[in-house]
Each structure stands twice: as C-alpha cells, then as structure tokens.
Amino acid sequence: MITARHSLFNALSTIATIRTNIFIPKQLFSTTTFKTKTKHTPSPSPSSFKMAFVDTHTHVDMTIEKLGSSYEDYRKLLPPEYDGCVCVVSSIKTFAATKNLTEIGDRVHGAYGVHPHEAKDFTDETEKELRECMAHPKTVALGEIGLDYHYNNSPPEVQREIFIRQLRIAVSVGKPIVIHTREAEDDTIAIMKEHVPREWHCHIHCFTSSLNLANAILDNFPNSFIGITGVVTFGSAQGVRDVVKAVPLTRLLLETDSPYMAPIPFRGKTCHSGYIPHVAAKIAEVKGVPLPEVLQVIRENTRKMYGF
C-alpha cells in the first residue's frame, strides 16, 4: 500500500513540476491511520449516584398541600439518599405548622422569619412568636427575610425596617440568616454590611441576582453561601448559570424552594426535595466537575451553614 502511494506521489509530483500551480495536499500521501470516532456515552442519571443530599430551602407544608397528601405520603416520594431539609415558614400564619412538621418529620429542621411580602404585618406579637421559635431545638436559622422590590407587597421603607429588625434578632440569638432578595441588590448588601457581623452564616436563597451581588456577598461575608434551585435548568436562566460557573463550589447550596420551580424535566409539576439531584447535575454540567464531587462538597457546605 505504501509503495502504491509513493508511485502515485511520484507521478503527481512530475505533473506538478510541469504545472507548478497544481496544489497537492499533503494529507493525500499520509501514512497515518485515522481512528473512527467513538460513540458518545450519555452521562449517568442523577439518580444513579447514591450520595446523601439535603434540600436547604423548602416549604414542606405548602408542598404537601399542593400534592394533596399527608406528610407520610410526601415522605415516600423522597429517595433513600435524602438526608434532611430546612423547612422554611411560608407565612406568619404557618409558624405553628412548620414547628409541627419539625417535630413529626424525621430530619426536618425549621427556619422562621417574616418574608418581605408580609413586612407590613409584622408586630411586637410577631417578634415574640419569632423569638420563641428560635428557641426550639430543631430551629437552624432565622428566615427567609429580606427585600423584594419586584412585587412591593409591602412598602419598600417598611421592608427595610423589618429586614433590619429581624437581622438584629438573628444576631442577638446567634442564628444563621436566610435572605430573600429580588431587584433590591444595593439596599440588600448595604443593610447587611451595616447590621450583620462579617463572620455570620448567611444563605442567599434562590439566587437569581447578578454576579456583582454574589461577589459582594461572598467577599464581605466569608461564611455566606449562594442557594441554587431548579431555575438553573431553565433555558432562560443563563444569568444563573453564569453565577454558578463563577462562584466556587465550596460556596454553593442546593435547594428546591418547593413547591415552586421544579427543574427540567419536571417543570410544571409540583416540586419537592426529591428533585435535588437534578439541580446538582446541572451544577456539575455547568462547572465541568463530576456529579459525585458536587454532591459531596455541597453536603459539607450544608453542615457548615446549618450544623447538620
């Protein structure tokens, strides 16, 4: 075969000498053997990785209600790898329901606070109840609290006042803080810098803000974490994926914010904690790291943030 190629080369070279404008591709005479491309093997399903995970932000009471089920039936939806959750109150009216879930639910931990939507309804009695909840043995944080200028269900000045008031409560009782911020980046970081000690543990939940805010939070509060939900899987959420790519894996948390925002391929369904591996899989894809590493590192992040 090589001899035949050399003969062809000699013949064409002779012609090329006569017609110097003829180009003879070098590759035509190469003796290199080209391998057939191997078929791409799809990544394993997230469910194939038997590693523990925690949903760091979920509204279990609302999820159960939306599913039309009991806690026992809800619990059956979750795989063996489920290692607990932080059940965050969904309303001032659900403090008692959340406390009850932490008491009947295995590995259900509570977080209590008044959402910015309800800031206008915060009273001295609310603060008294909030402080009582902070003393419960399964309470791991105060929140979610913060600012939401998208809906402005409460006036912005009232939101700021109640945000500061609750930050002071969290610091006074020594609890980590869960923060909600939407279209209020400048005020959020300014208030935090003024009222939250630098070493405090803060979880900026369901992060959909800018990379600038993420960097400001991480730089000013070295024990803070950025919470990522199923939004990271949405086609329209390139900004969230950019944040995920830029933020170190050691500063991320996994959450669902269920019953909202189920990840693709479950979008439109009632979200629950069992979908966390799909959020983790998207983080792994965006950051270009193995899924087991994402699950392992973020499980340790959760311990640092919440103590379990």
ChimeraX attribute file (.defattr): number of C-alpha atoms within 10 A of each C-alpha:
attribute: neighborCount
match mode: 1-to-1
recipient: residues
	/A:1	7
	/A:2	10
	/A:3	8
	/A:4	9
	/A:5	14
	/A:6	12
	/A:7	12
	/A:8	14
	/A:9	16
	/A:10	12
	/A:11	11
	/A:12	15
	/A:13	16
	/A:14	12
	/A:15	12
	/A:16	14
	/A:17	10
	/A:18	10
	/A:19	10
	/A:20	10
	/A:21	8
	/A:22	12
	/A:23	10
	/A:24	12
	/A:25	8
	/A:26	8
	/A:27	8
	/A:28	10
	/A:29	13
	/A:30	10
	/A:31	10
	/A:32	7
	/A:33	6
	/A:34	6
	/A:35	6
	/A:36	6
	/A:37	6
	/A:38	6
	/A:39	6
	/A:40	6
	/A:41	6
	/A:42	6
	/A:43	10
	/A:44	10
	/A:45	11
	/A:46	18
	/A:47	15
	/A:48	8
	/A:49	13
	/A:50	14
	/A:51	18
	/A:52	16
	/A:53	26
	/A:54	26
	/A:55	27
	/A:56	28
	/A:57	28
	/A:58	25
	/A:59	23
	/A:60	27
	/A:61	21
	/A:62	16
	/A:63	22
	/A:64	20
	/A:65	13
	/A:66	12
	/A:67	15
	/A:68	11
	/A:69	12
	/A:70	12
	/A:71	16
	/A:72	11
	/A:73	12
	/A:74	17
	/A:75	17
	/A:76	10
	/A:77	12
	/A:78	15
	/A:79	15
	/A:80	12
	/A:81	15
	/A:82	19
	/A:83	17
	/A:84	19
	/A:85	25
	/A:86	24
	/A:87	27
	/A:88	28
	/A:89	28
	/A:90	22
	/A:91	15
	/A:92	18
	/A:93	11
	/A:94	15
	/A:95	21
	/A:96	12
	/A:97	14
	/A:98	24
	/A:99	23
	/A:100	14
	/A:101	18
	/A:102	22
	/A:103	16
	/A:104	11
	/A:105	15
	/A:106	12
	/A:107	18
	/A:108	21
	/A:109	25
	/A:110	30
	/A:111	30
	/A:112	29
	/A:113	31
	/A:114	28
	/A:115	25
	/A:116	29
	/A:117	20
	/A:118	18
	/A:119	24
	/A:120	18
	/A:121	13
	/A:122	17
	/A:123	11
	/A:124	8
	/A:125	9
	/A:126	16
	/A:127	16
	/A:128	10
	/A:129	16
	/A:130	21
	/A:131	19
	/A:132	10
	/A:133	22
	/A:134	22
	/A:135	12
	/A:136	14
	/A:137	11
	/A:138	17
	/A:139	21
	/A:140	22
	/A:141	27
	/A:142	30
	/A:143	28
	/A:144	27
	/A:145	26
	/A:146	31
	/A:147	28
	/A:148	23
	/A:149	17
	/A:150	10
	/A:151	12
	/A:152	14
	/A:153	14
	/A:154	19
	/A:155	16
	/A:156	19
	/A:157	12
	/A:158	18
	/A:159	26
	/A:160	19
	/A:161	14
	/A:162	24
	/A:163	27
	/A:164	19
	/A:165	14
	/A:166	22
	/A:167	24
	/A:168	14
	/A:169	17
	/A:170	23
	/A:171	16
	/A:172	10
	/A:173	13
	/A:174	14
	/A:175	22
	/A:176	23
	/A:177	30
	/A:178	27
	/A:179	26
	/A:180	20
	/A:181	23
	/A:182	16
	/A:183	15
	/A:184	17
	/A:185	18
	/A:186	9
	/A:187	14
	/A:188	21
	/A:189	17
	/A:190	10
	/A:191	16
	/A:192	20
	/A:193	15
	/A:194	10
	/A:195	14
	/A:196	19
	/A:197	12
	/A:198	17
	/A:199	11
	/A:200	18
	/A:201	21
	/A:202	27
	/A:203	29
	/A:204	24
	/A:205	25
	/A:206	25
	/A:207	24
	/A:208	23
	/A:209	17
	/A:210	14
	/A:211	17
	/A:212	11
	/A:213	18
	/A:214	22
	/A:215	14
	/A:216	13
	/A:217	23
	/A:218	18
	/A:219	12
	/A:220	15
	/A:221	19
	/A:222	14
	/A:223	19
	/A:224	26
	/A:225	28
	/A:226	26
	/A:227	23
	/A:228	28
	/A:229	30
	/A:230	29
	/A:231	24
	/A:232	28
	/A:233	24
	/A:234	16
	/A:235	9
	/A:236	10
	/A:237	13
	/A:238	13
	/A:239	14
	/A:240	22
	/A:241	23
	/A:242	15
	/A:243	23
	/A:244	25
	/A:245	16
	/A:246	14
	/A:247	18
	/A:248	13
	/A:249	20
	/A:250	15
	/A:251	20
	/A:252	23
	/A:253	29
	/A:254	29
	/A:255	28
	/A:256	29
	/A:257	27
	/A:258	24
	/A:259	21
	/A:260	20
	/A:261	22
	/A:262	26
	/A:263	24
	/A:264	18
	/A:265	12
	/A:266	13
	/A:267	15
	/A:268	11
	/A:269	14
	/A:270	15
	/A:271	23
	/A:272	27
	/A:273	30
	/A:274	20
	/A:275	25
	/A:276	26
	/A:277	30
	/A:278	23
	/A:279	22
	/A:280	27
	/A:281	23
	/A:282	21
	/A:283	26
	/A:284	20
	/A:285	15
	/A:286	17
	/A:287	19
	/A:288	10
	/A:289	13
	/A:290	13
	/A:291	23
	/A:292	17
	/A:293	14
	/A:294	23
	/A:295	25
	/A:296	13
	/A:297	15
	/A:298	21
	/A:299	23
	/A:300	15
	/A:301	22
	/A:302	23
	/A:303	11
	/A:304	14
	/A:305	22
	/A:306	19
	/A:307	10
	/A:308	16
